[in-house]
Amino acid sequence: MTAAAPVPTLRGTGQPAVHLKDLNMVFRGAQGDTVALQDANLDIGQGEFISLIGPSGCGKTTLLRLMADLITPTGGELLIGGRSPAQARQERAYGYVFQAPALLEWRTVLNNVLLPLDVMAGSQQKMSKAARQARAHEMLRLVGLEGFAGRYPWQLSGGMQQRVSIARALAFDPGLLLMDEPFGALDEITREHLNGELLRLWQETGKTVVFVTHGISEAVFLSTRVVVMTSRPGKIEGVVDIDLPYPRNVETRESPRFFELATRVRELLRRGHGFDADG
Ligand SMILES: Nc1ncnc2c1ncn2[C@@H]1O[C@H](COP(=O)(O)OP(=O)(O)OP(=O)(O)O)[C@@H](O)[C@H]1O
């Protein structure tokens, strides 16, 4: 990979891509309340790649769902590019990639990527059929699947299916990509390959990415900053700046600096777990 190194923070000007101030999310239930997120503070610059890492139940998906306006915070402030999450959703300011690819088996790869654009075609924001097709092909090119437009999801590997769902999330050319453990179900080699592809795509497009993962290596390799979270209650324990140079590749993963940064993330995770001594 020889793409030019991006400026890792605040590529754009103006508002942060995401702004959290004392953000809280409490789920009320018959068995009692769950504090999924407590007093979270974070600003994500335009064009950053942020990973959220932490133990199961620490609120990673909750934070992503709040950003996507799928749930409403119980307290604090959350802005997406200076707008409310509801407004950002209306303007299709973000794309969301789920843990499972969630593709429609009876539609071809191209038609899966076209789906959100076809849905929009019925609204006021009209886009001609030719323009929609061109956009979908362009997104498939971005994820390296231009030769697979006519295939069906069941004819593709898990990694390829996940790439199709990334292409679909990019269909509206959103500035922000929210990704919830997109490679969690894949084997290590495929995941490392897709990490490289995602980094290339990020460099090529300049999007802001918020990426949920359980993988320390994955988080360090991909990110400009890693946000370490802890559970009960869900909180941001610390943020690690990742100053690894670009392009990042196989050697990056073997460098002493990579090891140091991974150790720093691991230490924060252990602190959050209360495993300070010898874990
Ligand atoms: N809709 C909901 N109703 C009630 N509780 C919820 C709801 N969604 C999440 N929770 C609770 O909020 C907490 C945070 O959940 P969340 O899914 O955000 O964690 P996570 O860090 O993404 O976990 P994982 O790594 O296992 O996906 C958990 O205790 C969970 O049980």
The ligand as an ORCA input file, in Angstrom:
! r2SCAN-3c Opt
* xyz 0 1
  N     -32.083     -1.868     24.927
  C     -31.515     -2.140     26.119
  N     -32.266     -2.322     27.211
  C     -31.709     -2.569     28.415
  N     -30.385     -2.675     28.617
  C     -29.589     -2.523     27.564
  C     -30.098     -2.256     26.251
  N     -29.058     -2.152     25.379
  C     -27.947     -2.362     26.129
  N     -28.251     -2.582     27.418
  C     -27.298     -2.801     28.524
  O     -26.370     -1.744     28.506
  C     -25.067     -2.229     28.786
  C     -24.141     -1.862     27.624
  O     -24.490     -2.655     26.497
  P     -23.746     -2.544     25.087
  O     -24.431     -3.464     24.148
  O     -23.618     -1.142     24.721
  O     -22.308     -3.115     25.473
  P     -21.076     -3.476     24.523
  O     -19.884     -2.859     25.153
  O     -21.377     -3.127     23.117
  O     -21.018     -5.056     24.696
  P     -20.509     -6.205     23.670
  O     -19.032     -6.034     23.576
  O     -20.885     -7.468     24.376
  O     -21.222     -6.017     22.376
  C     -25.189     -3.707     29.034
  O     -25.275     -3.940     30.431
  C     -26.483     -4.077     28.344
  O     -27.096     -5.165     28.963
*
